[in-house]
């Protein structure tokens, strides 16, 4: 995809570091990433464009909106992610004009004045970096719970270098010296200065790390504390310290270095982080966000600093959980998923997967069940698809097309059961129009025994020679159980046999790899999905009882049925891309982005 990240800032912030970290991972995965911001300090492979988004006067906002709109159109941006309030405001308008989905990342508490509540500009989907921020969006701004998700600050998990503690203990207080953090830092240093047992100890080195410039009022602290200003290689400074004081990204990075951590943010005091208070620490982004703001307990911080200096590492459970929830790799996996799900719902469009069963020569051969199309009807369908620029793709190809936003009109054609007419009637027409397909085979039957019980005529299934000829052309084959069993109505052991043994039999009999499976009648549940995954299938296909996005559950993939009453006009409606969305009711769980 072409992804735009927007940010308004006048000095380096945690949001910028988060932006650049995400950008580098996305670029590594093949996406093209752009960053628009007032300033950009961190090195990045993304395309950077300077724009004064932090200037909030009406003339500047109008100018920035127009400029951003032009930027989006010129660079064919597929999705925009805004990472600050000012950039979200401008991005919201620009995206509306450009008809591009916007995701807003919330890094801090939102101002609650009336105009903000009336026009908050949180985009199509909102990502909060902690639970307390999500609560504010839902409770104060009335954002739907379905439109808000918590994704924490992300980091590459560092290699830990074990060092012997020297006689001198280093305390690193890492913070910005501007905005609310400046006021907090000043009050904290004033309080610490008064404790001679800590600030005057010769075996303790107290470093204040951060701030593009050191404000004049901090001059009086320089005799007791070392001010380093902004440091590019912050992980190295964290690694050298014995104890870290900080919040937000700083606190997370400290935990990932297994450092004793005293968390104090611009909203509240956490203190020495342990497994017992970790949940609250995560919910508040280690003190930066809370329902009641500016609740500070400097005496607790002082006490916890002294306790923290007595331990070598942070709590093991703290390290494990922070590593899991703040892994940049995991976070970018989720973001790629969200980008696709947002685009699918924003445009109400998805690559259609259609499924047929039989192709009958004429109505006399059709049988009683409405699971057929006539040969003439099938050709009219293929002719329509060809004339309208559709290209058949495999499911692997479809996932890549979605992931990277490749333009074009695509479709996946599938057949269930594996009737012989798929070879005698459908195959010649597929070749004529240059299309491929997927066919799901009932592995253990030579004819349609499951249908004969209800009065259907006996019909042959595909044989090995036919299957291999079709495979050589490019037709894919998957499993449809051993005996066409309704998997929702059988015992676990039977379901396991139908799913697992059908794969083994097809691979043994045909000498081909079978990595896909379709549930007979579209019926499935969680335990048969689990069986399918454990059996080694890569993809499991259902019918209309599945998520809207092809990528959203690879063990229950949605397909659209084609039946005798599907005219060319009906087919056009079903393959337009928005068919499944229009069929879902407003309260459908499938309209929500799965988590």
Protein Blocks (a to p, Z undefined) as FASTA:
>chain_A
ZZddddddfbdcfklmmmmmmmmmmmmnopacddddfbdfbgcfbdcddddfkbmcfklm
mmmmmmmmmmmmmnopabdcdfbfklmmmmmmmmmmnopacddddfbdcdfbfklmmmno
nojbdcdfbfklmmmmmmmnopafklgccddddddddddddddddfbdcddddddfehjl
lmmmmmmmmmmmmmmklmmpmkbccddeedjbacfklmmmmmmpccebjafblmlmmmmp
mbdcdehjllmmmmmnopacddddfkbcfbjadfklmmmmmmnonoiacfbghiacfklm
mmmmmmmmmpmbdcfklmmmmmmmmgmklmmmmmmmmmmmmmmmmnopaddddddfbdcf
blmlnojblcbccfklmmmmmmmmmmnopacddfklmmmmmmnopacdddddddehjiak
lmmmmmmmmmmnopacdddddfkbcbdfklmmnopacdddddfklmmmmmmnopacddeb
jnopafklccfklmmmmmmmmmmmmmmmnopacfbdcdehhiacfklmmmmmmnopabdc
dfklccfblklomkbccdddddfklcfklmmmmmnopmmmmmpcfklmklpccZZ
